[in-house]
Amino acid sequence: MTIFTRTGPKLWLMVLAIAMLSVIGLKYKNLESSSHREAPMIMNDPLADNTDVYAFRSPANPNNMIIIANYIPVQAPHGGPYYYNFGENIAYDIHIKNNAATAYDDIIYRFEFVLKNEDPSTFFKYRLGKENVKANYFCSKSLDGGKTWSRIVYLGKVAPPDAGPRSIESAVGLNTSYDALMKGAIETSSQREKIFCGQVDDPFFVDIGGISDLGNIRPQNAPDGLAKLNVHTIAMEIPIENLQKDKKYANQAKNILDPDYVIGVWASASRRQMTVRNVDGTKTESGPYVQVSRLGMPLTNEVVIPIRHKDEWNATPSSADNKKFEKYFTNPELALYMDDSKFGTAVPGLAKLRIQTNSLGQFDFRNGQNGLAKLKGNSALAGTALDDKLFGNYLLRPAEPRSVDLLPIFMTGVPNLRPYQLATGKNGNPLAAGKPFINNFLPTFGDMLRVNMATPVTPRNSPDFSSEGLVAAAALGLADPRFNTNSNLEFIPNMDGFPNGRRLEDDVTRIELQAVSGVVLAAIGLWYDDYMPGSSPVTQDLADVLTFTTGVEKNDKPFMATFPFVAKPWNGFYDGHIQINCDINGNPISTAPAMMPGAKVPGSMNLATPEIMLKQVENYPNPARNVTTFRYHIAESTNISLQIYNVAGQLMASPVINQSRAAGTYEVPVNVSKLQNGTYIARIQNGNNVLQTLKFVVEK
């Protein structure tokens, strides 16, 4: 029985170059993960609130996995005098599943923190080398679902918040650098796990205000709602053989989609069951731990689970998910706003995202429709994942159309079986064998971030690297002549991206919105409604989905190139949201450079802000050893000086002295080999007027 219209192979070579160009266009454009205030009860307990989970092969050492669990959302950097910290009597757990045959989490790392006042006589966070409140932690490991534990770190260090330069760098504070504090907080366990705990920049990026305003997406003018906000992280670098179920090393994988290398990762926080508040202001906590928060796949509890079940979801272990939650994946609420027969016209921000209603002339994936379930029992399904002898009863459900794509993405992972292969090589039949591009199948039937540890790393400096993750990999596999001339298993850049794990750079909000709109269905050959047999499947509907953006496509701060990879936290003195231009000691810096000649602003008496003259100053590398290069941009010609001071305000060097500069961007290499280790301030000046300052570190 023929049930699909076929298209000729010549079509692909012509087609998918267009798709590739659309993705490349997104990538080189100028430049809502998860659990931030997502459930009623946990909003009142931010210390125990999971915000995000990441899992990816280390780009610096691909023999290791990086697992990151973040907690305590929306931290203003100037949150003193009692700065944010991990909480006591909370079990912060990272769960790893590597064997679908076991009924428990195969590996659990538990972090328990203790706090100490080193100088109770002060209200300051830091004073004379002492810290209040100082955190340390115990890390324990269980291999039997939490029945027994072995301690692998005893009193590990926690990197403290960056309260400001006097607190960290001066003799009246900690008398060190913040880089040294972060490096000093990296511990190595007795089983070779590398661990970092501390405050960092929140790596999640999204216009959370726009999306929360009934999908009021503003791609041309979107702010990052989490810019200059911090979270607390538990970051781990773990040898792959410690996580693989048979203790195999990375180089022992049979191929890049070896099913034996799939793991599921989720994180949780648990509180003591009993809390008694005492009349002297203290409290007593006792009893067993009770889970109060959890997170696996990003955005699940925020935008998939409805409000009435959010607290229940948080209390339910991923390894014991209730089947009643599945209906929110098979008929997701978000899909209603991508369907003009429902509420699509009421949410214009999602206008580019429209679900297939008549794919290949017969398949409707709108909520309540049958999707591919109408094929159930058809002989054409034999040998596919949709066969009742395999997973057909789970994946094909009447009136639950997204059981075929969204449900496995979140709850089981996706197998390297037909039809879950790219349309490349299928010759128009979605059920035929195509080009493999994912296998993170671990059928534990619970919400976890699943990742295949055998899939190679896409270098971060590769021109193919994309924050679109697996969507970008699919587009390359369909469109790029390097990959679309055969249906062989081969590495396609970004196969290691979300939802095959999650890299820090992955734009999970955009990817998940595209997935709800049916982009995965299109990738495997179930094209959008405007596809005509014999024509290009890169139709306007597909182009709309590929070019969709929320407007925020990267983090507000660059990530580190080495462990722990997250970015340093925002500084409480310099990075408060109310900016005051001042030096290290709080003395105001003159704003006279606003009156630069030629800087004209209509209606403002020809006065302009410094930003009009000086757009940016930066230096690299930072920290520097022998030479660092300063890059700055000026919008109009002027005289410029570059001077370097130590934190005490002493002039240490003057690399540029009153030199005339035309409008443009300039780079100045500076020899800092004779400077002692420490923090320095670079100033770009016009005469005696300081235009902008930059803090950098010399570290040899």
SVG drawing of the C-alpha trace seen along z (x, -y; Angstrom):
<svg xmlns="http://www.w3.org/2000/svg" viewBox="-11 -74 70 81">
<polyline fill="none" stroke="black" stroke-width="0.4" points="0.0,0.0 1.4,-3.4 0.7,-6.0 3.3,-8.7 3.9,-10.8 7.5,-10.4 9.8,-13.2 12.9,-12.6 16.4,-12.7 17.4,-15.6 15.0,-17.7 17.1,-17.5 20.3,-18.9 18.3,-21.9 16.1,-22.2 18.0,-22.2 20.7,-24.7 17.9,-27.2 17.3,-25.7 21.0,-25.8 21.2,-29.5 18.3,-30.4 20.1,-28.7 23.4,-30.4 21.6,-33.7 20.3,-33.2 23.7,-32.2 25.5,-35.2 22.9,-37.7 24.2,-40.5 24.1,-39.8 13.2,-30.7 15.3,-28.3 13.9,-27.0 12.8,-27.0 12.9,-30.7 9.9,-31.2 8.0,-28.4 5.8,-27.0 3.7,-28.6 5.3,-26.8 9.0,-27.0 8.7,-30.7 8.7,-31.1 11.8,-29.0 14.4,-30.3 17.3,-28.6 15.9,-25.2 14.7,-26.3 16.3,-24.5 16.8,-26.9 18.6,-24.9 20.4,-21.7 23.1,-21.3 24.9,-18.1 27.5,-18.1 30.8,-16.6 33.7,-18.8 35.0,-20.9 38.3,-21.1 38.6,-17.3 36.0,-15.2 36.8,-12.2 34.8,-13.9 31.2,-15.0 30.2,-18.4 27.1,-18.4 25.8,-21.6 22.9,-22.2 21.9,-25.7 19.8,-27.0 18.5,-30.2 17.1,-32.3 17.2,-36.0 20.1,-37.1 20.9,-40.8 24.7,-41.1 24.4,-43.9 22.4,-41.7 24.2,-42.6 24.9,-42.8 23.7,-39.2 24.6,-37.9 23.0,-34.8 24.3,-31.4 23.5,-27.7 21.1,-26.8 21.7,-24.5 19.5,-21.4 18.9,-21.1 20.0,-18.2 21.1,-19.4 21.1,-16.2 22.3,-15.5 20.7,-12.3 22.1,-10.1 20.3,-7.3 22.4,-5.0 20.5,-1.7 16.8,-1.5 16.6,2.0 17.1,0.6 14.2,-0.9 16.3,-3.5 18.7,-6.3 22.0,-4.6 24.2,-7.5 23.3,-10.3 25.6,-13.0 24.4,-14.8 25.7,-18.2 25.0,-19.4 26.2,-22.8 27.3,-24.2 27.6,-27.9 29.9,-29.6 30.3,-33.2 34.0,-33.8 33.5,-37.3 30.1,-37.7 31.0,-41.2 30.5,-42.8 27.6,-43.2 30.0,-43.2 30.3,-40.1 34.1,-40.4 36.5,-42.1 40.2,-41.6 40.5,-38.3 37.3,-36.8 34.0,-35.9 30.5,-36.0 28.6,-33.8 31.2,-31.3 29.9,-28.1 31.5,-24.7 30.0,-21.4 30.1,-17.7 29.6,-15.7 28.4,-12.1 27.7,-9.5 25.2,-6.7 25.1,-3.8 21.9,-2.2 19.3,-4.9 20.1,-6.6 20.1,-3.5 23.8,-3.9 26.3,-6.7 30.0,-7.2 31.6,-10.6 33.8,-11.8 34.5,-15.4 34.8,-16.6 34.4,-20.4 34.8,-21.5 35.3,-25.2 32.5,-27.4 33.5,-30.4 31.9,-33.4 30.0,-36.2 32.0,-39.0 30.9,-41.9 33.2,-44.4 36.9,-45.4 37.5,-46.5 35.8,-43.4 37.8,-41.0 41.1,-42.7 42.0,-45.2 43.9,-44.5 40.8,-45.4 38.9,-42.7 40.1,-39.2 43.3,-40.6 43.1,-38.4 41.6,-38.3 38.3,-36.9 39.9,-34.6 42.0,-33.1 38.9,-32.5 37.2,-30.7 40.2,-28.5 40.7,-27.8 37.1,-26.5 37.7,-23.8 37.9,-20.5 38.8,-17.0 37.1,-14.1 38.5,-10.8 37.0,-9.3 38.4,-11.9 35.2,-14.1 36.2,-17.7 33.7,-20.0 33.0,-23.7 30.4,-25.3 29.6,-29.0 27.9,-32.0 28.1,-32.6 26.4,-34.6 23.0,-33.0 23.8,-31.3 20.1,-31.2 19.1,-34.0 15.5,-34.9 13.2,-37.9 11.3,-36.5 9.2,-39.7 8.0,-39.5 7.2,-35.8 5.4,-35.9 3.2,-38.7 1.0,-36.2 3.7,-35.5 4.4,-39.1 7.6,-38.3 9.6,-41.3 12.4,-40.0 13.6,-43.4 13.9,-44.9 14.2,-42.1 16.1,-42.5 17.6,-39.6 15.4,-39.4 18.2,-37.7 21.0,-40.1 23.4,-40.9 21.8,-38.4 23.5,-35.5 22.6,-32.0 24.4,-29.4 25.9,-26.5 27.1,-23.0 29.4,-22.2 31.0,-18.8 33.5,-17.4 33.2,-13.6 35.1,-11.0 32.8,-9.3 33.7,-5.9 32.4,-6.9 29.0,-7.5 28.8,-4.8 26.8,-1.8 29.6,0.8 32.5,-1.6 33.6,-1.9 35.8,-4.7 34.8,-7.3 36.9,-5.7 35.3,-2.3 32.0,-3.4 30.9,-1.3 29.8,-4.4 28.8,-8.0 25.2,-7.1 26.1,-4.0 23.0,-3.4 25.1,-2.1 26.4,-5.6 23.0,-7.3 22.5,-8.8 19.6,-10.8 20.3,-13.7 18.1,-15.6 18.6,-17.6 16.5,-18.2 16.5,-19.9 15.0,-18.4 14.1,-19.9 13.8,-18.3 10.3,-17.2 9.9,-19.1 10.7,-22.8 10.1,-24.4 10.6,-28.1 11.9,-29.1 11.1,-32.3 14.8,-33.3 14.8,-33.7 16.4,-30.3 14.7,-27.3 15.1,-23.6 14.9,-21.2 14.5,-17.5 13.2,-14.4 13.9,-12.8 14.5,-14.8 11.4,-15.6 11.8,-16.7 10.6,-20.2 12.1,-21.1 13.3,-19.3 14.5,-20.0 15.5,-17.9 14.4,-19.2 14.3,-23.0 10.9,-24.8 8.9,-21.7 7.4,-23.0 7.3,-26.6 5.4,-26.2 4.2,-22.6 2.8,-21.7 -0.3,-23.8 -0.4,-25.8 -2.6,-23.3 0.0,-20.5 3.3,-22.5 3.9,-21.9 3.0,-18.2 5.4,-18.0 8.2,-19.5 7.6,-16.9 7.6,-13.9 11.0,-12.2 11.7,-12.0 12.2,-8.3 8.6,-8.0 6.7,-10.4 2.9,-10.0 1.4,-9.1 -1.3,-11.8 1.4,-14.3 1.8,-12.9 -1.3,-14.6 0.4,-17.9 3.1,-16.8 0.8,-15.0 -1.6,-18.0 0.6,-20.9 -1.0,-24.3 1.5,-26.2 0.3,-24.4 -3.1,-26.2 -1.3,-29.5 0.3,-28.1 -3.1,-27.0 -5.3,-29.6 -8.4,-27.4 -7.8,-27.8 -6.0,-30.9 -3.2,-31.5 -4.5,-34.8 -4.5,-36.1 -0.7,-35.7 0.9,-37.5 4.4,-36.9 4.1,-33.3 2.7,-34.0 5.7,-32.3 5.1,-29.1 2.2,-27.1 1.7,-23.3 1.1,-20.9 -2.7,-20.5 -2.5,-18.6 1.0,-17.3 1.5,-15.3 -2.2,-15.8 -3.4,-13.6 -1.8,-14.1 -3.2,-16.7 -1.0,-17.4 -3.2,-20.0 -4.3,-19.4 -7.0,-16.7 -6.3,-15.4 -4.9,-12.0 -1.5,-12.9 0.1,-9.6 -2.2,-7.5 -4.4,-6.9 -1.6,-4.6 -1.8,-2.3 -1.8,1.3 -0.7,0.5 1.9,2.9 4.0,-0.1 5.0,-0.5 6.6,2.9 10.2,2.6 9.8,-1.1 9.6,-2.6 5.9,-3.0 5.4,0.8 3.2,2.2 5.8,4.8 8.2,2.0 6.9,-1.3 3.7,-1.9 1.4,-1.6 3.3,-4.4 3.9,-6.7 0.6,-6.4 -2.4,-7.6 -5.7,-8.6 -6.4,-12.3 -2.9,-12.8 -1.0,-13.9 2.3,-15.0 2.8,-11.6 4.9,-10.9 7.4,-13.7 7.2,-15.8 6.4,-13.0 9.6,-11.0 11.8,-14.1 10.9,-14.8 10.1,-11.5 12.1,-8.7 14.6,-10.2 14.6,-9.6 15.9,-6.3 17.9,-5.8 15.0,-4.0 12.7,-4.7 11.0,-7.2 13.3,-9.2 16.0,-9.8 16.4,-12.8 14.5,-13.0 17.8,-12.8 17.7,-9.5 14.1,-8.8 13.0,-9.7 9.8,-11.2 8.7,-8.5 9.0,-9.5 8.8,-5.9 11.8,-4.9 15.4,-4.7 17.1,-8.1 20.2,-9.8 20.7,-9.2 21.2,-12.3 20.1,-11.4 20.0,-8.5 19.5,-9.5 16.8,-6.8 16.6,-5.8 13.1,-4.5 12.7,-5.2 9.5,-7.2 10.4,-10.3 11.4,-13.9 15.2,-14.0 17.9,-15.7 19.1,-12.8 22.5,-12.8 24.5,-10.4 28.0,-10.6 29.4,-9.0 28.4,-11.9 31.4,-14.0 31.9,-17.6 31.3,-20.5 34.2,-22.9 33.0,-26.3 35.1,-28.1 33.8,-26.1 32.0,-28.2 29.2,-25.5 28.6,-25.9 25.1,-27.1 23.0,-27.9 20.1,-26.1 21.5,-22.7 19.9,-19.7 17.8,-21.9 21.0,-23.3 22.3,-19.7 19.1,-18.7 19.3,-21.6 22.9,-20.8 22.1,-17.1 19.3,-18.0 20.9,-20.9 24.7,-20.9 26.4,-19.0 29.0,-17.8 26.3,-15.7 23.2,-15.4 24.6,-13.2 24.3,-10.0 22.2,-8.5 25.3,-7.2 25.8,-7.7 28.4,-10.5 29.0,-13.3 27.0,-16.5 28.0,-19.6 25.6,-20.3 24.5,-16.7 25.8,-17.3 23.3,-20.1 20.0,-20.3 17.9,-18.2 20.8,-15.7 22.0,-17.1 22.2,-20.8 25.2,-23.1 25.5,-26.4 25.2,-28.2 22.0,-26.4 19.0,-28.7 16.6,-26.2 13.6,-28.6 13.7,-29.0 14.4,-25.3 11.5,-24.2 9.1,-26.7 10.2,-25.4 9.7,-21.8 6.1,-22.6 5.5,-24.1 6.4,-20.8 10.0,-21.3 11.0,-17.8 8.2,-16.4 9.4,-18.3 13.0,-17.2 12.0,-13.6 9.8,-14.3 6.4,-15.3 6.5,-18.6 4.4,-21.7 1.0,-22.2 2.2,-24.4 4.4,-21.7 3.4,-20.5 4.5,-17.1 7.3,-17.4 8.3,-20.9 10.8,-22.0 9.9,-21.1 11.6,-24.4 8.3,-26.2 7.4,-29.5 6.0,-27.8 9.3,-26.0 11.3,-29.1 9.2,-31.0 9.9,-28.4 13.7,-28.3 13.9,-32.1 11.8,-32.5 13.7,-34.1 12.7,-35.4 15.3,-38.2 17.7,-37.0 20.0,-34.4 23.0,-34.3 24.1,-34.9 24.9,-38.4 28.4,-37.4 30.9,-35.1 31.4,-31.6 34.8,-30.3 36.8,-28.0 37.7,-25.7 36.0,-24.2 33.6,-25.2 32.8,-26.9 30.1,-29.1 30.8,-32.9 32.0,-34.6 29.3,-36.3 28.4,-39.9 30.1,-42.2 28.1,-43.8 29.9,-47.1 30.3,-47.6 27.4,-45.7 24.3,-46.9 21.5,-47.8 21.7,-51.5 25.0,-52.5 27.2,-55.1 30.5,-56.0 33.1,-55.8 36.5,-54.4 37.5,-51.5 37.1,-53.7 33.7,-55.0 34.9,-58.4 32.8,-59.8 34.5,-59.9 34.0,-63.1 31.3,-63.0 32.7,-66.1 33.6,-64.0 29.9,-64.2 30.8,-67.7 33.0,-66.3 33.3,-68.5 31.1,-67.4 28.9,-65.1 25.5,-66.7 22.2,-65.5 19.1,-67.5 17.4,-69.4 20.1,-68.7 22.3,-71.9 24.8,-69.7 25.6,-67.6 26.1,-63.9 26.6,-60.9 30.1,-59.3 28.6,-56.2 28.2,-58.3 31.9,-58.9 33.2,-55.7 31.2,-52.6 33.3,-49.9 36.6,-49.0 37.8,-45.5 41.0,-43.6 42.3,-40.1 43.5,-37.9 42.1,-38.6 43.7,-37.5 47.0,-38.5 50.5,-37.1 52.9,-39.0 51.0,-40.9 47.3,-42.0 45.6,-43.9 43.2,-46.7 40.5,-47.3 38.4,-50.4 36.1,-52.2 35.4,-55.9 32.5,-57.3 34.1,-60.7 37.7,-61.9 39.3,-63.0 42.5,-62.8 42.9,-59.7 45.1,-58.5 45.2,-55.0 46.6,-54.8 46.9,-51.9 46.5,-52.3 46.8,-49.8 43.9,-49.4 45.5,-52.0 45.2,-54.6 48.9,-54.8 49.7,-55.3 51.6,-52.2 51.9,-52.8 50.7,-55.1 50.6,-53.1 48.9,-55.9 49.4,-59.6 47.1,-62.2 47.2,-60.8 44.8,-62.0 42.4,-59.3 39.9,-59.4 36.5,-57.6 37.1,-53.8 38.2,-50.8 41.8,-50.5 43.9,-47.8 46.8,-48.5 49.1,-45.7 50.5,-46.4 53.5,-44.6 52.4,-43.8 55.2,-41.4 56.8,-43.8 53.5,-44.3 53.0,-42.2 50.1,-39.8 46.9,-41.6 44.0,-43.7 44.5,-46.9 42.4,-49.6 42.7,-50.8 41.4,-54.2 40.5,-55.6 40.8,-59.4 40.4,-62.6 42.7,-65.1 41.8,-64.8 38.3,-63.5 37.9,-59.8 35.7,-58.3 35.6,-54.7 37.4,-52.3 38.1,-48.6 39.3,-46.3 41.7,-43.5 43.9,-41.0 47.6,-40.2 48.3,-36.6 51.7,-34.8"/>
</svg>
